[in-house]
Amino acid sequence: MFQSVSPMSGGVATFEGNRKGLIIGIGKVCIPSYSPINNVLRVKGLKHIMLSIRQLCDCGYNVTFNKDICVVQNKDNSSLFSDKR
């Protein structure tokens, strides 16, 4: 799903269960039918894209959850993407 990625050496990403993965790149992810997301880290051995809610909020996106769905919106409240919880 990376549209572009640049090599990056050093750094560790922490995810579920306090596991850690080596950061090997940074790039732009394109989810079909949605706006691209910049500065997504590529982690060695990770086979799924894991987006950080904090990083999305720091980039100015609005993230909301309810019992069924998570919605990520741009600053103008247009939908970036949504997914089932």
N, C-alpha and C positions, 0 to 999 in steps of 0.2 A: 504494500500500500504506500510505500515511500515513493513520492514523485521525484525527489532528489535527496541525496544524503552525502554529507562530507565526513571524511574520517576524523575521529576525535580519539585521542589516547588519554587514558587516565580518567579517574572518577569511577564511582560505584553508585548504582541505583539500588535502593532498598524497596522490597515489595512484600507481598503476603508472607506471613510467618517469619518476618524479619530476615528473609533470605536476601542475598545480595548478588548482583550481576555486574560484570565489567562493562562500562560504557565504551562502545567502539565507534560511535558516529552520532551525528545530529543532522536532522533534515526536515523536510516538509512531507506531511502525510495527506493524501487525498482520499477522502471517503466519497464514493460515488453519490452524486446528487447533492453534495454539501460543499461548503467552502473549505479550502485547504487549511491545515493547522501547521503552523511553523514551530521550529525549535523542539521537535519531538526527538527524544533520545533513542538511539538504537543500542540495545543491550545484548551482549553476546549470549547465545543460547536461548533467548526468549523468543517464542514462536508466535506470540500474540501481541497486539498493540495494547499497551496499558497506559491510559491517559491519567495524569495527575489532576484531581479536582482542584487542588491548590494552584497548580500551574495554569490551568484554564482560567481561574478567577484572577490570578495575577496578570494575565494577558487581557483582562477586561471583559471576559465572557461571563454571562449569568448562568449558573447551574442550579437547577431545581429538581427535587425528587418528590415523588409521592409513592403510594404503595405499589404502583404498577410500572412506572416509567421514570426515566431520567431525561431531562431536556436541557440542552446547551444552546444558549442564544447569544447573538451578537449584542453589542451595546445598544443598537436600535431595536432590540427585541425580535429581530428576525431570527428564524430557527437556523442554527448551524447543523445540529443533528439531534436525534433522540434514539433511545433504545430501551428495551424492556429491562427491568431490574432482575 
